[in-house]
Amino acid sequence: MRRRAAWLTAGWFATAVVLGAGVLAPVSAAHAVTKRQILVFGDSIMKESQPTLKSKSSATLTYTVKNMAGRSPCDYLKVAPKLFEKTAHGQRVHYDLFVIQTAGNSSSKCMKVPGGKGYLKIGSPEWEARYRADLNSLVDYVATFHTPVLVISSPPMGGVQVVRDDVYNTVEPQLHADRPAVQFSDDARHAVSDTNGDFTTKLPCLPGETAADGCSQGMITVRAPDDVHFCPSGFSNKIKGTGCAVYDSGGIRYGEAIDEAAEAVLGSQRTHS
């Protein structure tokens, strides 16, 4: 089982060097209470965890979650300027952390086979190269705004969807090699995995989860029938909110772990400020 949580703190000093000295500026008393802004980009996996993340917003922290169901990093590249270059009250919004999650989708116009028909096959060398290039471009763009980047690993996939794990097994290590300052966490992935870090449909119920939530004999369903999402009754982008019509234990667990990873990065910022 591979864990990347240790990269969070190990990469911080490198992040400061790459993203500029301004990141390490002393925090004044006035800035100590400034609300921190976290921008999250993800696909339908993130949609299921969006309510959990937004529930973490407080007087000192705001989550802005942009979930793009079925989309890929090339789509994220198109959307990023709309968020990073927008203004509020005459001033550009500064994000203290940018979080990326992607589950390997390949159904966007920007993922079509160059000069051919269809889309790049998930897991193929061409697909890997496209994901690698687009994620590098996205990281480089965000770096111009002096914003640290945190990559959240998607959950392990089951059945024929296991090919999507190539994001975790190949693309993320490539990105880490290309951009060492980027920070990674697979804690959210492991929050919905078995003890070996592998795909599982059920996990022990969390404290507070009851029969009404789907807890039965100490176990609860954390993955969807499609082997990709979390929703026990099946994910649908047409369902408002999480895309799930029932209690979504997997989506909640995944969201909680994302928040913990993000807080760890923000904590390292405060520590090294």
Residue pairs with C-beta under 8 A, 6 or more apart in sequence:
1 190
1 196
1 197
2 186
2 197
3 186
3 187
3 190
4 153
4 172
4 184
4 185
4 186
5 185
5 186
5 187
5 261
5 264
7 176
7 183
7 184
7 185
8 150
8 183
8 184
8 185
8 261
8 264
8 265
8 268
9 264
9 268
11 180
11 181
11 182
11 183
11 184
12 148
12 183
12 265
12 268
12 269
12 272
13 272
14 180
14 181
15 23
15 148
15 149
15 181
15 182
15 183
16 23
16 24
16 272
17 181
18 143
18 181
19 143
19 146
19 147
19 148
19 181
20 146
22 146
23 146
23 148
23 269
24 272
24 273
25 273
26 273
27 270
27 273
33 60
34 60
35 59
35 60
35 61
35 62
36 60
36 61
36 62
36 96
36 97
36 266
37 62
37 64
37 93
37 94
37 95
37 96
37 97
38 61
38 62
38 63
38 64
38 95
38 96
38 97
38 98
38 99
38 262
38 266
39 64
39 66
39 83
39 84
39 95
39 97
39 98
39 99
39 147
40 46
40 53
40 63
40 64
40 65
40 66
40 98
40 99
40 101
40 258
41 66
41 68
41 76
41 79
41 80
41 98
41 99
41 100
41 101
42 49
42 65
42 66
42 67
42 68
42 99
42 100
42 101
42 102
42 152
43 67
43 68
43 69
43 70
43 71
43 72
43 101
43 102
43 103
43 105
44 67
44 69
44 70
44 103
44 229
44 235
44 237
44 243
45 101
45 103
45 154
45 155
45 228
45 229
45 230
45 254
46 65
46 67
46 101
47 67
47 69
47 237
47 242
47 243
48 229
48 230
48 231
48 235
48 242
48 243
48 244
48 248
48 250
48 251
48 254
48 255
49 242
49 251
49 252
49 254
49 255
49 258
50 65
50 67
50 241
50 242
50 255
51 241
51 242
51 255
52 251
52 252
52 254
52 255
52 256
52 259
53 63
53 65
53 255
53 258
53 259
54 63
54 65
56 63
56 259
57 63
61 266
64 83
64 95
66 79
66 83
68 75
68 76
68 79
69 237
69 243
70 105
70 107
70 108
70 237
71 105
71 108
72 102
72 105
72 106
72 107
72 108
72 110
72 111
72 131
72 134
73 100
73 102
73 131
73 134
73 135
73 138
74 108
74 110
74 111
74 130
74 134
75 108
75 110
76 100
76 102
76 134
76 138
77 134
77 137
77 138
77 141
78 110
80 138
80 141
80 142
81 141
83 93
83 95
84 93
84 95
84 141
84 142
84 145
84 147
85 92
86 92
86 93
87 93
94 145
94 146
94 147
95 145
95 147
96 147
96 148
96 266
96 269
97 147
97 148
97 149
97 150
97 262
97 265
97 266
98 142
98 147
98 148
98 149
98 150
99 149
99 150
99 151
99 152
99 258
99 262
100 135
100 138
100 149
100 150
100 151
100 152
101 151
101 152
101 153
101 154
101 258
102 131
102 135
102 154
102 167
103 154
103 157
103 164
103 167
103 228
104 122
104 123
104 127
104 131
104 154
104 163
104 164
104 165
104 166
104 167
105 111
105 122
106 119
106 120
106 121
106 122
106 127
107 119
108 119
111 119
111 120
111 127
111 130
112 118
112 119
112 120
113 119
113 120
113 126
120 126
120 127
120 130
121 127
122 163
122 164
122 166
123 163
123 164
123 166
127 166
128 166
128 170
128 171
128 174
131 167
131 171
132 171
132 174
132 175
132 178
135 171
135 175
136 175
136 178
136 179
139 149
139 175
139 179
139 182
140 179
142 149
143 149
148 181
148 183
148 265
148 269
149 179
149 181
149 182
149 183
150 182
150 183
150 184
150 185
150 261
150 262
150 265
151 172
151 175
151 182
151 183
151 184
151 185
152 185
152 186
152 188
152 189
152 258
152 261
153 167
153 168
153 172
153 184
153 185
153 186
153 188
153 189
154 164
154 167
154 168
154 189
155 188
155 189
155 192
155 193
155 199
155 223
155 230
155 250
155 254
156 162
156 165
156 168
156 189
156 192
156 193
156 197
156 198
156 199
157 163
157 164
157 165
157 199
157 227
157 228
158 199
158 201
158 223
158 227
159 227
160 227
161 226
161 227
161 228
162 199
162 227
164 228
168 186
168 189
172 184
175 182
176 182
176 184
183 265
185 257
185 258
185 261
185 264
187 257
187 260
187 261
188 253
188 254
188 255
188 257
188 258
188 261
189 197
190 197
190 257
191 253
191 254
191 256
191 257
192 200
192 203
192 222
192 223
192 230
192 250
192 253
192 254
193 199
193 200
194 200
194 203
199 223
199 227
200 222
200 223
201 221
201 222
201 223
202 219
202 220
202 221
202 222
203 219
203 220
203 222
203 249
203 253
204 218
204 219
204 220
205 213
205 215
205 218
205 219
205 220
205 249
206 220
206 249
206 253
209 215
209 220
209 247
209 249
212 247
213 220
213 247
213 249
214 220
214 221
214 232
214 246
214 247
214 249
220 249
221 232
221 249
221 250
222 230
222 232
222 249
222 250
222 253
223 229
223 230
223 232
223 250
224 230
224 231
224 232
224 233
224 234
224 235
224 250
225 234
226 234
226 235
228 235
229 235
229 243
229 244
229 250
230 244
230 248
230 249
230 250
230 251
230 254
231 242
231 243
231 244
231 245
231 246
231 248
231 250
231 251
232 244
232 246
232 247
232 248
232 249
233 244
233 245
233 246
235 243
235 244
236 243
236 245
237 243
239 245
242 248
242 251
244 251
